[in-house]
Structures are given as C-alpha cells and as structure tokens.
Amino acid sequence: GEAFFKDKEYERAMTEYQTVIDVYQDGDAADDAFLAAAMAATEKKWCGDARAYLDTMLRRFPQSPLAKTAKQKLDALKKQAKNPAVCQS
C-alpha cells in the first residue's frame, strides 16, 4: 500500500490497505491500515470513505497510539465536508 501511495496510486493503495484490514483484523498493523486508507481516500477527495475508515478505526482501536491523529483528521474532514476543493464525496 505504501508504495502505491507514494506513487499517487491512491485507489490501489486503498485496496492493499483494505487487504491488511481484512486479513489482520486485530493485528498490530490494522490501525495503521485504517489510517493509511483514510489518507488515501482523502487524497482522492473521497471524504465519506475517509470518515468511514477513521470512524471504524477509532471505534475498534480507541487505545491506539494513532487515535489522536485519527480524531484530528476526522474533525478536519467534518469541517471541510462542504468544501468541493477538499471533498467530492
């Protein structure tokens, strides 16, 4: 997923992150995969998908060291929801 993200192939990155989420649902990398998938969705301006990834991550991994970052990103997305330069879905 990271390689696709770096190459700006965000849809492919999301697919790879989703595979990590599906295969390692409770593993150490699942919270990372949720956050990374949200970031890829954000790059595509798919704010609904990004919010869904972040909401799910925060619900499933509230004690994650990434929870604070996820909450901040979720709050920012909610504030920008009506801005078409940031969110197209």
N, C-alpha and C positions, 0 to 999 in steps of 0.2 A: 503494500500500500504506500509506503513512504517513497519508494522510487517513482511510482505513478504520480504521487502528489508533487514531488519535486519537478517532474516533467509537465506539470499542469494538466495531467490527465485525471481530472477530479472524479469523473464517473467511474473509471476503472479503479481508482484508489478507494472509492466508497465500496465497491464490490469486494475488494480484498479485505477492507476493514470489517465488512459485514460477515465475511467468512470467518474471521477471527472471533467475532461476537458469537456466531452460531456454533462454532466448534469448541471454543473455550469459554463458555458462558460464565463460568465462575472463576476463571483463571486470572492470574496476575495481570495479563495484558488486556483483559476485556474492557476495563475502564479507559485505558489508553485508546483502544479501538473505537469506543463510543465517541470520545472527544475528537479524535482524528477524523472520524466520519462526519461529525458535525462541522468541523473546519472545512472539509472538502465540500460539503453541501453549501456552506456559506460562500465559498469561492464561486460556486455555480449560481449563487443568489437564490438558492432553494431554502429559504428561511424556515418554512414549515417542516421540512425534513431535518434541518439542523436543530430546531427546537425539539423535535421528537427524540432525536438522539440524545440531546442534553437532558431532557426531562427523564428519559429512561435511565440514563447513567446516574443521575442524582437520586433517583428512586431506588435503584439496585445497589448502588455503591455510595451511600451517604457519607461514609467514613474515608473515602478515597482521598489521597493527597491532592488529587486533581479536582475535587469537588468545588473548591473555592473558585478556581479558574472557570469551571463549567458554569457555575452560578453567575459569575460576572458576564460571561459570554451570552448566557441565556437572557439576562437582564438587558444587555445591549441589543440583542436581536428583537426583543419585545418592544423596545423603544423605537427601533428602526423599521418595524413591521410595515408601515405605510409608505416608506421611502422606496420608490422604484429603483433608485440607484443602488440600493443595498439588498432589497428583497423583491423577487419577482414571483414568488410563490409562498 
